[in-house]
Amino acid sequence: MLRKLLTRACWIGVFFAGLSLSQAAPPSLDIPPEALESGLLPMHIAKVRARVEYWAQALADARTPEDIVAARQGMVQDYRGLESLSFKYHYANETAKAVVKRLGTFGDELKAIRDVNLALAARQMPQVPIQAALDKMASSSNPAVRYLAWQGYGQVKMLVLAQGETFATKMLATFKDRAQAEDSPLVCGEIFGTLYLPSVSTVTIEKGVLAKAQTVSVETFRAVWPGVCQGALDGDAKKMDAVRKGLIVLSLMGQDGGYKDSVKGADGLAQMVLDGLWCAGKVLDRAKGEGEIVNDCVQTLREGERALNAATGKGKTHVEAALADTKDRGAAVLLSVLKWVDELKKDYGVSEPKLQASPTTAPASQPDK
């Protein structure tokens, strides 16, 4: 084990010797192997802090995109270079502080690149203390940074839950606050994926903590879902893609026993799937077989039916059969959704979706090439 740590430490020195940044060489990370194995002491943590600050300041001072990227790569290579849990924890903790201190403070023409590279560094350090950086990133005005924040949350969410109720409550409150304020379809799609908290995990989580977290994750999903569906119904093709991603997540929740109490009811998983199906069916009907949006709708509809079958175990193919209609596929799909409503109304407490296109709705926009 110690030999492996020494080998990796030497490799890091070779890597950084080849970097050409405008600053002096980075401060040394000569941490004794026994400290890497048993746990860093304050004197070692100070070295980590100095190293992180070096790269963060290099990123802030860089005059070209290439130097910004090199500084970010330096941080990430540091983090990955030593197979020590204590080192990685403290390196992520110091990186989180550097990100919170600098993100959104740049005022030059490279500010977006600086922010995105800081966010990229944080996202690649899946440790509990990186949450502070992710919280800052999730409130950024830059959607690319917010997207990276939710990717980062997806990597650490189960680790945070494993820390207990206090950590879980704080993270879930942040999820709800940031998710409800989000308007980017791309970020919303990432949010949906993060909100799925699987009952089976590689870390140990108290049963009560996980059950409460799963309930809150459904509440947060429910708060975001109507706006995304309405946007897709009103012709935003990117929001249709977010609906599709949301339906994939609802399918995962529907077949996870931890979410079984959230399937039924007027605001349950089954009703949310039906709303997504109705949205895609309405857009398909309006498209009349023309444009790329048709394929998007078909994919979304298939994901929706999979989600309903996952949540209910019905094994029905009402939507799939309607998609084979060669005369009026859009109308047939809408009827198939109503057939699903009739099938589930009694046992699942669902009702006919009420979503309607806004009066000023234009034809569905096409996604960027």
C-alpha positions as CSV (number, residue, x, y, z in Angstrom):
1,M,0.0,0.0,0.0
2,L,2.8,2.5,1.0
3,R,4.8,1.7,-2.1
4,K,1.7,2.4,-4.3
5,L,1.3,5.8,-2.5
6,L,4.9,6.7,-3.1
7,T,4.7,5.7,-6.7
8,R,1.7,7.9,-7.3
9,A,3.3,10.8,-5.5
10,C,6.4,10.6,-7.8
11,W,4.1,10.5,-10.8
12,I,2.4,13.6,-9.8
13,G,5.7,15.4,-9.6
14,V,6.6,14.4,-13.1
15,F,3.2,15.6,-14.4
16,F,3.4,19.0,-12.9
17,A,7.0,19.5,-14.0
18,G,5.7,19.6,-17.6
19,L,3.1,22.3,-17.0
20,S,3.9,25.8,-18.1
21,L,1.8,28.3,-16.2
22,S,2.7,31.9,-15.7
23,Q,3.1,31.4,-11.9
24,A,6.0,29.7,-10.0
25,A,5.9,26.0,-9.5
26,P,3.1,24.8,-7.2
27,P,3.9,24.3,-3.5
28,S,5.0,20.8,-2.6
29,L,2.6,18.0,-1.6
30,D,5.2,16.0,0.2
31,I,2.9,14.3,2.7
32,P,4.3,11.2,4.4
33,P,2.9,7.9,3.3
34,E,1.9,7.0,6.8
35,A,-0.2,10.2,7.0
36,L,-1.9,9.4,3.7
37,E,-2.8,6.0,5.1
38,S,-3.8,6.8,8.6
39,G,-5.2,10.4,8.2
40,L,-3.8,13.8,7.5
41,L,-2.7,16.0,10.4
42,P,-3.2,19.8,10.4
43,M,0.3,20.4,9.0
44,H,-0.6,18.2,6.0
45,I,-4.0,19.8,5.5
46,A,-2.2,23.2,5.3
47,K,-0.1,21.8,2.5
48,V,-3.3,20.7,0.7
49,R,-4.8,24.1,1.2
50,A,-1.8,25.8,-0.2
51,R,-1.8,23.6,-3.3
52,V,-5.5,24.1,-4.0
53,E,-5.1,27.9,-3.5
54,Y,-2.2,27.8,-6.0
55,W,-4.3,26.2,-8.7
56,A,-7.4,28.3,-7.9
57,Q,-5.5,31.5,-8.1
58,A,-3.7,30.3,-11.3
59,L,-7.2,29.8,-12.8
60,A,-8.3,33.3,-11.7
61,D,-5.1,35.0,-13.0
62,A,-4.8,33.0,-16.3
63,R,-4.9,35.1,-19.5
64,T,-5.9,32.4,-21.9
65,P,-8.5,29.6,-22.0
66,E,-5.7,27.1,-22.3
67,D,-4.1,28.3,-19.0
68,I,-7.5,28.2,-17.3
69,V,-7.9,24.6,-18.4
70,A,-4.4,23.7,-17.3
71,A,-5.1,25.1,-13.8
72,R,-8.3,23.1,-13.6
73,Q,-6.5,20.0,-14.7
74,G,-3.8,20.6,-12.1
75,M,-6.5,20.5,-9.4
76,V,-8.1,17.4,-10.7
77,Q,-4.8,15.5,-11.2
78,D,-3.8,16.4,-7.6
79,Y,-7.1,14.9,-6.3
80,R,-6.8,11.8,-8.4
81,G,-3.1,11.3,-8.0
82,L,-3.1,9.9,-4.4
83,E,-5.2,6.9,-3.4
84,S,-5.8,8.1,0.1
85,L,-9.3,8.6,1.5
86,S,-8.1,11.2,3.9
87,F,-6.3,13.2,1.3
88,K,-9.2,13.1,-1.1
89,Y,-11.6,14.3,1.6
90,H,-9.4,17.2,2.6
91,Y,-8.5,18.1,-1.0
92,A,-12.3,18.3,-1.9
93,N,-12.9,20.3,1.2
94,E,-10.3,22.9,0.3
95,T,-11.5,22.9,-3.3
96,A,-15.0,23.6,-2.1
97,K,-13.8,26.7,-0.2
98,A,-11.9,27.9,-3.2
99,V,-15.0,27.5,-5.4
100,V,-17.3,29.3,-3.0
101,K,-14.8,32.1,-2.7
102,R,-14.3,32.7,-6.4
103,L,-17.3,31.5,-8.4
104,G,-19.2,34.3,-10.0
105,T,-16.7,37.0,-9.0
106,F,-14.9,37.3,-12.3
107,G,-15.5,40.3,-14.4
108,D,-13.5,39.8,-17.6
109,E,-14.3,38.3,-20.9
110,L,-13.1,34.9,-19.8
111,K,-15.4,34.9,-16.7
112,A,-17.7,32.1,-18.1
113,I,-14.8,29.9,-18.9
114,R,-13.3,30.5,-15.4
115,D,-16.6,29.6,-13.7
116,V,-17.2,26.5,-15.8
117,N,-13.7,25.2,-15.1
118,L,-14.0,25.8,-11.4
119,A,-17.3,23.9,-11.6
120,L,-15.7,21.1,-13.6
121,A,-13.1,20.6,-11.0
122,A,-15.6,20.5,-8.1
123,R,-17.8,18.0,-10.0
124,Q,-14.9,15.6,-10.3
125,M,-14.4,15.3,-6.5
126,P,-17.3,13.3,-5.2
127,Q,-16.8,13.8,-1.5
128,V,-19.2,15.0,1.2
129,P,-17.6,18.4,1.7
130,I,-17.8,19.3,-2.0
131,Q,-21.5,20.0,-1.3
132,A,-20.7,23.5,-0.3
133,A,-19.3,24.2,-3.8
134,L,-22.3,22.4,-5.5
135,D,-24.7,24.6,-3.5
136,K,-22.9,27.7,-4.8
137,M,-22.8,26.3,-8.3
138,A,-26.5,25.5,-8.3
139,S,-27.4,29.2,-7.8
140,S,-25.1,30.4,-10.6
141,S,-26.5,32.6,-13.4
142,N,-24.7,30.3,-15.9
143,P,-26.8,27.2,-16.8
144,A,-23.7,25.2,-17.6
145,V,-22.4,25.7,-14.1
146,R,-25.9,24.7,-12.7
147,Y,-25.9,21.6,-14.9
148,L,-22.5,20.6,-13.5
149,A,-23.8,21.2,-9.9
150,W,-26.6,18.8,-10.4
151,Q,-24.3,16.2,-11.9
152,G,-22.1,16.6,-8.8
153,Y,-25.1,16.2,-6.5
154,G,-25.9,13.0,-8.3
155,Q,-22.5,11.7,-7.5
156,V,-22.6,12.6,-3.7
157,K,-26.2,12.4,-2.8
158,M,-26.1,8.9,-1.3
159,L,-22.8,9.7,0.6
160,V,-24.5,12.8,2.1
161,L,-27.6,10.8,3.1
162,A,-25.2,8.3,4.8
163,Q,-24.0,11.1,7.1
164,G,-27.4,11.2,8.9
165,E,-30.5,13.3,9.2
166,T,-28.9,16.7,9.6
167,F,-26.8,16.4,6.5
168,A,-29.7,14.9,4.6
169,T,-32.2,17.6,5.6
170,K,-29.9,20.4,4.5
171,M,-29.2,18.7,1.1
172,L,-32.8,18.0,0.4
173,A,-33.9,21.6,1.3
174,T,-31.3,22.9,-1.1
175,F,-32.6,20.5,-3.8
176,K,-36.1,21.8,-3.4
177,D,-35.1,25.4,-3.3
178,R,-32.8,25.3,-6.4
179,A,-35.0,22.9,-8.4
180,Q,-38.1,25.1,-8.1
181,A,-36.1,28.1,-9.4
182,E,-34.7,26.3,-12.4
183,D,-35.8,27.2,-15.9
184,S,-33.2,25.5,-18.1
185,P,-34.6,22.4,-19.8
186,L,-31.2,20.8,-19.8
187,V,-30.7,21.4,-16.1
188,C,-34.2,20.2,-15.3
189,G,-33.4,16.9,-17.0
190,E,-30.3,16.5,-14.8
191,I,-32.4,17.5,-11.7
192,F,-34.8,14.7,-12.3
193,G,-32.0,12.1,-12.4
194,T,-30.6,13.4,-9.2
195,L,-33.9,13.2,-7.4
196,Y,-34.0,9.4,-7.7
197,L,-32.7,8.0,-4.4
198,P,-32.4,4.3,-4.9
199,S,-33.3,2.0,-2.0
200,V,-30.2,-0.2,-2.7
201,S,-26.9,1.6,-2.4
202,T,-23.2,0.9,-1.9
203,V,-23.3,3.0,1.3
204,T,-25.3,2.4,4.6
205,I,-28.1,4.8,5.1
206,E,-30.5,4.8,8.1
207,K,-33.8,3.4,7.0
208,G,-35.8,6.4,8.4
209,V,-33.4,8.9,6.8
210,L,-33.7,7.3,3.3
211,A,-37.5,6.9,3.6
212,K,-37.9,10.6,4.4
213,A,-35.5,11.6,1.7
214,Q,-37.4,9.6,-0.9
215,T,-40.7,11.3,0.1
216,V,-39.0,14.8,-0.2
217,S,-37.5,13.8,-3.6
218,V,-41.0,13.0,-4.9
219,E,-42.3,16.4,-3.5
220,T,-39.5,18.2,-5.3
221,F,-40.1,16.3,-8.5
222,R,-43.8,17.2,-8.3
223,A,-43.0,20.9,-7.8
224,V,-40.8,21.0,-11.0
225,W,-42.8,18.6,-13.2
226,P,-45.9,20.8,-14.2
227,G,-43.7,23.7,-15.5
228,V,-41.6,21.4,-17.6
229,C,-44.6,19.6,-19.1
230,Q,-46.3,22.9,-19.8
231,G,-43.2,24.2,-21.6
232,A,-43.1,21.1,-23.7
233,L,-46.8,21.3,-24.5
234,D,-46.3,24.9,-25.5
235,G,-43.7,23.9,-28.2
236,D,-40.3,23.8,-26.5
237,A,-38.6,20.8,-27.9
238,K,-35.8,20.9,-25.3
239,K,-38.4,20.7,-22.6
240,M,-39.9,17.7,-24.3
241,D,-36.5,16.1,-23.9
242,A,-36.6,17.0,-20.2
243,V,-40.1,15.3,-20.0
244,R,-38.6,12.2,-21.5
245,K,-35.8,12.1,-19.0
246,G,-38.3,12.7,-16.2
247,L,-40.3,9.8,-17.3
248,I,-37.3,7.6,-17.2
249,V,-36.7,8.6,-13.6
250,L,-40.4,8.1,-12.8
251,S,-40.0,4.6,-14.1
252,L,-37.0,4.0,-11.8
253,M,-39.0,5.3,-8.9
254,G,-42.0,3.2,-9.8
255,Q,-40.2,-0.1,-9.6
256,D,-38.3,0.8,-6.5
257,G,-40.0,-0.4,-3.4
258,G,-39.0,2.6,-1.4
259,Y,-41.4,4.7,-3.5
260,K,-44.3,2.4,-3.3
261,D,-46.4,4.7,-1.1
262,S,-45.9,7.6,-3.6
263,V,-47.4,5.8,-6.7
264,K,-51.1,6.4,-6.0
265,G,-53.2,9.5,-5.6
266,A,-53.9,12.8,-7.4
267,D,-50.3,13.9,-7.1
268,G,-48.6,10.5,-7.2
269,L,-46.1,9.0,-9.6
270,A,-48.8,7.4,-11.8
271,Q,-50.6,10.8,-12.2
272,M,-47.3,12.5,-13.1
273,V,-46.6,9.9,-15.7
274,L,-50.1,10.4,-17.2
275,D,-49.5,14.1,-17.4
276,G,-46.2,13.6,-19.2
277,L,-47.9,11.2,-21.6
278,W,-50.8,13.6,-22.3
279,C,-48.3,16.4,-22.9
280,A,-46.4,14.3,-25.5
281,G,-49.6,13.1,-27.1
282,K,-50.9,16.6,-27.5
283,V,-47.7,17.8,-29.2
284,L,-47.7,14.7,-31.4
285,D,-51.3,15.4,-32.4
286,R,-50.5,19.1,-33.2
287,A,-47.4,18.2,-35.3
288,K,-49.5,16.1,-37.7
289,G,-46.5,13.9,-38.5
290,E,-44.1,16.7,-39.5
291,G,-40.8,17.7,-38.0
292,E,-38.2,16.3,-35.7
293,I,-40.5,16.8,-32.7
294,V,-42.5,13.8,-33.9
295,N,-39.6,11.4,-33.0
296,D,-39.1,13.2,-29.7
297,C,-42.7,12.7,-28.9
298,V,-42.7,9.0,-29.8
299,Q,-39.7,8.3,-27.6
300,T,-41.3,10.3,-24.8
301,L,-44.5,8.3,-25.1
302,R,-42.7,5.0,-25.0
303,E,-40.8,6.0,-21.9
304,G,-44.1,7.1,-20.3
305,E,-45.8,3.7,-20.9
306,R,-42.8,1.9,-19.5
307,A,-43.0,4.1,-16.4
308,L,-46.7,3.3,-16.0
309,N,-46.1,-0.4,-16.3
310,A,-43.2,-0.2,-13.9
311,A,-45.3,1.6,-11.3
312,T,-48.4,-0.5,-11.7
313,G,-47.2,-3.8,-13.0
314,K,-50.1,-3.8,-15.5
315,G,-48.0,-4.8,-18.5
316,K,-50.3,-2.9,-20.9
317,T,-49.5,-1.6,-24.4
318,H,-52.2,1.0,-25.0
319,V,-49.8,3.7,-26.1
320,E,-47.6,1.4,-28.2
321,A,-50.7,0.1,-30.1
322,A,-51.8,3.7,-30.7
323,L,-48.4,4.6,-32.2
324,A,-49.0,2.0,-34.9
325,D,-52.1,3.8,-36.1
326,T,-51.5,4.9,-39.7
327,K,-54.5,7.2,-40.0
328,D,-54.5,9.6,-37.1
329,R,-51.7,8.7,-34.7
330,G,-52.0,11.8,-32.5
331,A,-55.6,11.3,-31.8
332,A,-55.1,7.6,-31.2
333,V,-52.4,8.3,-28.7
334,L,-54.6,10.7,-26.8
335,L,-57.3,8.1,-26.6
336,S,-54.8,5.6,-25.4
337,V,-53.8,7.9,-22.5
338,L,-57.5,8.2,-21.5
339,K,-57.7,4.4,-21.7
340,W,-54.9,4.3,-19.2
341,V,-56.8,6.8,-17.0
342,D,-59.9,4.5,-17.0
343,E,-57.7,1.5,-16.2
344,L,-56.1,3.2,-13.2
345,K,-58.8,5.5,-11.9
346,K,-60.3,3.2,-9.3
347,D,-57.2,1.6,-7.8
348,Y,-54.7,4.4,-8.2
349,G,-56.9,7.5,-7.8
350,V,-55.7,9.2,-11.0
351,S,-57.8,11.5,-13.2
352,E,-57.7,12.8,-16.8
353,P,-54.8,15.2,-17.3
354,K,-55.8,18.9,-17.3
355,L,-52.8,20.3,-19.1
356,Q,-53.7,22.5,-22.1
357,A,-51.5,24.5,-24.5
358,S,-51.2,28.2,-23.9
359,P,-53.3,30.3,-26.3
360,T,-50.3,31.7,-28.0
361,T,-48.6,28.4,-28.6
362,A,-46.6,28.2,-31.8
363,P,-45.5,25.1,-33.6
364,A,-43.0,23.0,-31.7
365,S,-39.5,24.4,-31.9
366,Q,-36.6,22.3,-33.1
367,P,-33.6,21.5,-30.9
368,D,-30.3,23.1,-31.7
369,K,-28.1,21.2,-34.2
